[in-house]
Amino acid sequence: MTAQFIINSSLVFIGFILLGGAFYSIVSGLQFSKRKKVIAELHQTLAVGSEVMF
């Protein structure tokens, strides 16, 4: 185990983490744009429900 090997493996590991994070953020962003309308409708019904309750 040379220092060069440790540095290279850690760089590869960090690269995989960054790639995974970028892929996850892209996928969640696409899902969020689809869910935004559903979230808005749910928020409106919750606001109406809280007005009725209080």
N, C-alpha and C positions, 0 to 999 in steps of 0.2 A: 504494500500500500504506500505508494509515493504521494507526495503532496500534490503533484500535478493531477493524479488520478482522483484524489479527494475533491480538488477544485472543479475538475471537469464533471464529476458525478453530481456535485451540488448545483452546478450551473444547469445541467440537464434537468434536475429535479425542479429548480426554480422556473425553468422554461415551461415544463409541463404544468406547473401550478398556474402560471400566467395564461397559458393557452386554455386550460380548463376554466379559469375565471372569466376569460373573454367569451368563450363559447357559452358558458352559463348565463352571462349577462345579456348576450344577444338573444338567446332562447327565451329568457324571462322577459326581456323587453318586447319580443313579439307576442308572447302570451299576455303581457300587461296591456298592450294596445287593443287586444281582443276583449279583455276583461273590463276595460275602463268603462264601457257603456253599462255593463252589468253592475259594476260597483256603483255607478251614478244612480241607477234605478234603485238599487238596494238602499243607498244612502237616503234617497228621497222617501222611500216607504218607511224607513226608520225615523226620519224627521217627522213624518205625518203621525206615526205611532206614538212618538214622545209628546207631540202636541195633544193628542187625544188623552194620553195618560195623565198629563199634568195640566 
